[in-house]
Amino acid sequence: RRAGENIAALEVDSVVVKHPAVGQVAVIAVPDEMRDEEVMACVVPREGAERDEATARSIVEWCLERMAYYKVPGWVLFLDELPVTATNKVRKTSIAEMGGDPRKRDTAFDLRPMKKPAKKTG
């Protein structure tokens, strides 16, 4: 939930993973001081893709064109790999446990200011 809106992680995953720089993704909720929780996309980039703010911005812009603004990740975290279970399912809870708050990692980008409702015309 983000500011009272229900967000299905699978829906966000299915949009983010189609970005050309994304190899794998797992969407998690991270704490947000204003909205209680915010969407974070934990991304394993495709080979050759940069792990920088420009790539993170490109992912958010991609999502803004394809889904409601409130569902778009406000944070993008680049990882080398996603933690998985013995049956190869992503262990999303382990992402937050890997070294504390995922928002404070060097490869995490705060892009919440990019998320704004579309302006109405007419």
Backbone as JSON, one array per atom type, in Angstrom:
{
  "sequence": "RRAGENIAALEVDSVVVKHPAVGQVAVIAVPDEMRDEEVMACVVPREGAERDEATARSIVEWCLERMAYYKVPGWVLFLDELPVTATNKVRKTSIAEMGGDPRKRDTAFDLRPMKKPAKKTG",
  "N": [[0.84, -1.19, 0.0], [0.48, 2.2, -0.8], [0.16, 5.32, 0.33], [-2.57, 4.76, 0.82], [-3.33, 3.48, -1.51], [-3.68, 0.38, -3.13], [-1.17, -1.67, -4.39], [-0.14, -3.96, -6.74], [2.58, -5.99, -6.65], [3.37, -7.77, -8.65], [2.24, -6.69, -10.96], [3.73, -4.32, -11.26], [6.3, -5.42, -11.46], [6.0, -6.75, -13.94], [5.97, -4.67, -15.78], [8.38, -3.25, -15.33], [10.36, -5.2, -15.91], [10.34, -5.33, -18.66], [11.81, -3.23, -19.56], [14.6, -2.22, -21.51], [17.13, -2.28, -20.18], [16.88, -3.96, -18.05], [17.41, -7.02, -16.5], [16.47, -8.8, -14.5], [13.93, -8.38, -12.0], [12.64, -7.43, -8.82], [10.02, -6.26, -7.0], [9.62, -4.36, -4.11], [8.28, -3.11, -0.98], [9.28, -0.17, 0.65], [10.05, 1.77, 3.59], [8.44, 4.97, 3.88], [8.44, 8.28, 4.71], [6.36, 10.11, 4.27], [4.27, 8.75, 2.91], [3.88, 6.34, 4.16], [4.62, 3.78, 2.92], [6.76, 3.08, 0.11], [7.29, 2.27, -3.36], [9.87, 0.15, -4.39], [12.07, -0.79, -6.9], [14.02, -3.52, -7.31], [16.68, -4.19, -9.13], [18.36, -6.34, -11.33], [20.62, -5.64, -13.62], [20.71, -6.02, -17.23], [23.38, -7.56, -19.06], [25.99, -5.32, -19.72], [24.49, -3.04, -19.25], [24.37, 0.1, -17.61], [24.75, 0.9, -14.13], [23.59, 3.25, -12.97], [22.43, 6.61, -12.12], [21.22, 7.68, -14.41], [20.3, 5.41, -15.8], [18.52, 4.43, -13.88], [16.68, 6.56, -13.84], [15.72, 6.32, -16.44], [14.36, 3.9, -16.26], [12.29, 4.6, -14.49], [11.0, 6.6, -16.01], [10.13, 5.02, -18.15], [8.28, 3.41, -16.83], [6.44, 5.37, -15.98], [5.21, 6.0, -18.37], [3.66, 3.81, -18.76], [2.04, 3.0, -16.65], [-0.1, 3.86, -13.83], [0.93, 6.74, -12.01], [1.31, 6.44, -9.22], [1.96, 3.8, -8.88], [4.44, 3.47, -9.91], [7.91, 2.81, -9.42], [9.45, 4.54, -6.79], [11.93, 4.36, -5.9], [14.95, 2.97, -7.14], [16.95, 0.2, -7.02], [20.02, -1.2, -7.7], [21.2, -4.46, -8.05], [23.53, -7.25, -7.84], [22.54, -9.79, -7.96], [19.41, -11.48, -7.34], [18.13, -12.6, -4.24], [17.26, -15.99, -3.8], [14.99, -18.75, -3.13], [15.29, -22.3, -2.35], [13.69, -23.38, -4.3], [13.95, -21.64, -6.33], [12.48, -19.26, -6.19], [12.08, -15.76, -5.81], [13.28, -14.29, -2.87], [11.93, -11.89, -1.41], [11.86, -10.72, 1.12], [14.42, -11.1, 2.0], [15.91, -9.21, 0.64], [15.64, -6.75, 1.93], [16.86, -7.46, 4.28], [19.52, -7.78, 3.64], [22.12, -6.27, 4.57], [20.88, -4.12, 5.93], [18.85, -1.12, 5.68], [17.58, -0.9, 2.49], [17.38, 1.48, 1.07], [19.59, 2.95, 1.67], [21.8, 2.06, 0.36], [24.66, 2.17, -1.83], [23.98, 1.81, -4.49], [21.36, 2.57, -4.73], [18.74, 4.61, -5.83], [16.95, 7.52, -5.28], [14.09, 8.45, -6.63], [11.71, 9.63, -6.22], [10.77, 12.33, -6.61], [10.17, 12.38, -9.34], [7.71, 11.24, -9.64], [4.62, 12.17, -10.37], [1.2, 13.1, -10.56], [-0.51, 12.87, -13.7], [-1.02, 15.82, -15.61], [-4.13, 17.35, -16.05], [-5.77, 18.06, -19.06], [-7.62, 20.5, -20.92]],
  "CA": [[0.0, 0.0, 0.0], [1.19, 3.48, -0.85], [-0.79, 6.42, 0.54], [-3.92, 4.24, 0.72], [-3.55, 2.79, -2.78], [-3.15, -0.97, -3.22], [-0.31, -1.86, -5.55], [0.25, -5.35, -6.92], [3.99, -6.06, -7.04], [3.47, -8.5, -9.92], [1.92, -5.74, -12.04], [4.89, -3.43, -11.43], [7.36, -6.3, -11.97], [5.78, -7.07, -15.36], [6.29, -3.5, -16.58], [9.81, -2.94, -15.17], [11.2, -6.22, -16.54], [10.35, -5.12, -20.11], [12.76, -2.15, -19.89], [15.77, -2.84, -22.15], [18.3, -2.41, -19.31], [16.53, -4.81, -16.91], [17.48, -8.47, -16.66], [15.53, -9.35, -13.51], [13.43, -7.37, -11.07], [11.75, -7.77, -7.71], [9.48, -5.03, -6.43], [9.34, -4.45, -2.69], [7.87, -1.87, -0.32], [10.25, 0.37, 1.6], [9.44, 2.83, 4.38], [8.37, 6.32, 3.33], [8.01, 9.16, 5.8], [5.12, 10.8, 3.94], [3.22, 7.87, 2.4], [3.98, 5.09, 4.89], [5.49, 2.89, 2.15], [7.02, 3.48, -1.28], [7.66, 1.18, -4.23], [11.28, 0.06, -4.78], [12.39, -1.83, -7.88], [15.35, -4.09, -7.11], [16.97, -4.55, -10.51], [19.6, -6.94, -11.81], [20.67, -5.15, -14.99], [21.2, -6.87, -18.33], [24.81, -7.4, -19.3], [26.34, -4.11, -20.45], [23.7, -1.89, -18.8], [24.97, 0.86, -16.52], [24.05, 0.9, -12.83], [23.75, 4.64, -12.57], [21.19, 7.36, -11.98], [20.59, 7.83, -15.72], [19.56, 4.18, -16.07], [17.4, 4.41, -12.94], [15.69, 7.53, -14.34], [15.13, 5.75, -17.64], [13.4, 2.89, -15.81], [11.12, 5.3, -13.94], [10.3, 7.22, -17.13], [9.49, 3.9, -18.85], [7.1, 3.03, -16.04], [5.47, 6.47, -15.99], [4.49, 5.94, -19.64], [2.92, 2.56, -18.88], [1.17, 2.69, -15.51], [-0.46, 4.99, -12.97], [2.12, 7.28, -11.36], [1.51, 5.98, -7.84], [2.5, 2.43, -8.92], [5.8, 3.56, -10.43], [8.92, 2.8, -8.35], [10.06, 5.8, -6.34], [13.32, 3.97, -5.67], [15.53, 1.9, -7.96], [18.16, -0.37, -6.39], [20.7, -2.15, -8.56], [21.82, -5.58, -7.35], [24.22, -8.22, -8.68], [21.62, -10.93, -8.09], [18.28, -11.49, -6.42], [18.16, -13.78, -3.37], [16.2, -16.94, -4.14], [14.81, -19.93, -2.28], [15.73, -23.56, -2.96], [12.86, -23.63, -5.47], [14.26, -20.55, -7.26], [11.58, -18.12, -6.06], [12.75, -14.6, -5.22], [13.0, -14.05, -1.45], [11.88, -10.44, -1.29], [12.17, -10.31, 2.49], [15.88, -11.13, 2.16], [16.5, -8.01, 0.06], [15.72, -5.76, 3.0], [17.76, -7.96, 5.33], [20.89, -7.8, 3.15], [22.85, -5.05, 4.86], [20.09, -3.03, 6.48], [17.89, -0.38, 4.88], [18.01, -0.9, 1.08], [17.42, 2.85, 0.56], [20.88, 3.57, 2.01], [22.89, 1.43, -0.38], [25.29, 3.02, -2.85], [23.35, 1.62, -5.8], [19.94, 2.92, -4.62], [18.47, 5.96, -6.33], [15.68, 8.07, -4.84], [13.51, 9.16, -7.76], [10.34, 9.99, -5.86], [10.31, 13.59, -7.22], [9.71, 12.17, -10.72], [6.35, 10.7, -9.6], [3.59, 13.2, -10.22], [0.01, 12.76, -11.35], [-0.57, 13.52, -15.02], [-1.82, 17.04, -15.62], [-5.35, 17.24, -16.86], [-5.88, 19.09, -20.09], [-9.0, 20.75, -21.35]],
  "C": [[0.88, 1.24, 0.0], [0.13, 4.57, -0.75], [-2.23, 5.95, 0.31], [-4.24, 3.5, -0.56], [-2.93, 1.39, -2.72], [-2.35, -1.11, -4.51], [0.09, -3.32, -5.6], [1.68, -5.4, -7.44], [4.16, -6.75, -8.39], [3.19, -7.58, -11.11], [3.11, -4.83, -12.32], [6.07, -4.22, -12.0], [7.23, -6.48, -13.48], [6.06, -5.9, -16.28], [7.8, -3.23, -16.53], [10.67, -3.92, -15.95], [11.27, -6.06, -18.07], [11.28, -3.98, -20.53], [14.02, -2.8, -20.46], [17.0, -3.04, -21.26], [18.09, -3.42, -18.19], [16.61, -6.29, -17.29], [16.48, -9.18, -15.78], [15.1, -8.21, -12.61], [12.59, -8.02, -9.98], [11.31, -6.45, -7.1], [9.14, -5.27, -4.97], [8.82, -3.11, -2.18], [8.97, -1.47, 0.65], [9.57, 1.48, 2.38], [9.48, 4.18, 3.67], [7.75, 7.22, 4.39], [6.67, 9.83, 5.52], [3.97, 9.85, 3.61], [3.18, 6.51, 3.08], [4.9, 4.1, 4.18], [5.63, 3.43, 0.73], [7.47, 2.25, -2.05], [9.16, 1.27, -4.55], [11.43, -1.08, -5.77], [13.82, -2.25, -7.65], [15.71, -4.77, -8.44], [18.33, -5.2, -10.66], [19.68, -6.53, -13.27], [21.11, -6.21, -15.99], [22.69, -6.6, -18.49], [25.05, -6.16, -20.16], [25.56, -2.88, -20.03], [24.41, -1.22, -17.63], [24.1, 0.76, -15.27], [24.14, 2.3, -12.25], [22.39, 5.34, -12.51], [20.47, 7.52, -13.32], [19.77, 6.6, -16.08], [18.34, 4.09, -15.16], [16.3, 5.36, -13.4], [14.98, 6.99, -15.58], [14.08, 4.7, -17.29], [12.13, 3.55, -15.29], [10.32, 5.96, -15.06], [9.51, 6.18, -17.93], [8.19, 3.53, -18.14], [6.03, 4.11, -16.05], [4.65, 6.49, -17.27], [3.53, 4.76, -19.71], [2.0, 2.21, -17.72], [0.86, 3.96, -14.72], [0.76, 5.42, -12.16], [2.37, 6.71, -9.97], [2.06, 4.55, -7.78], [3.97, 2.41, -9.33], [6.8, 3.53, -9.27], [9.44, 4.19, -8.06], [11.54, 5.6, -6.06], [13.72, 2.89, -6.66], [16.83, 1.49, -7.28], [18.75, -1.38, -7.36], [21.41, -3.19, -7.71], [22.55, -6.48, -8.35], [23.35, -9.44, -8.95], [20.5, -10.78, -7.09], [18.39, -12.73, -5.54], [16.98, -14.69, -3.7], [16.15, -18.09, -3.14], [15.35, -21.15, -3.0], [14.93, -23.89, -4.21], [12.96, -22.49, -6.49], [13.23, -19.43, -7.28], [12.34, -16.98, -5.38], [12.3, -14.42, -3.77], [13.05, -12.55, -1.2], [12.23, -9.96, 0.11], [13.68, -10.28, 2.71], [16.55, -9.89, 1.58], [16.67, -6.95, 1.13], [16.69, -6.17, 4.09], [19.23, -7.95, 4.92], [21.55, -6.45, 3.41], [22.01, -3.88, 5.32], [19.16, -2.39, 5.46], [18.35, -0.31, 3.42], [18.08, 0.5, 0.48], [18.78, 3.5, 0.76], [22.06, 2.95, 1.28], [23.41, 2.37, -1.47], [24.61, 2.93, -4.21], [21.83, 1.86, -5.77], [19.76, 4.37, -5.03], [17.05, 6.37, -5.95], [15.12, 8.94, -5.97], [12.05, 9.55, -7.49], [9.88, 11.32, -6.47], [9.81, 13.45, -8.66], [8.25, 11.73, -10.77], [5.35, 11.81, -9.33], [2.39, 12.78, -11.04], [0.05, 13.49, -12.68], [-1.45, 14.76, -14.93], [-3.0, 16.85, -16.53], [-5.38, 18.39, -17.85], [-7.35, 19.32, -20.4], [-9.71, 21.62, -20.5]]
}
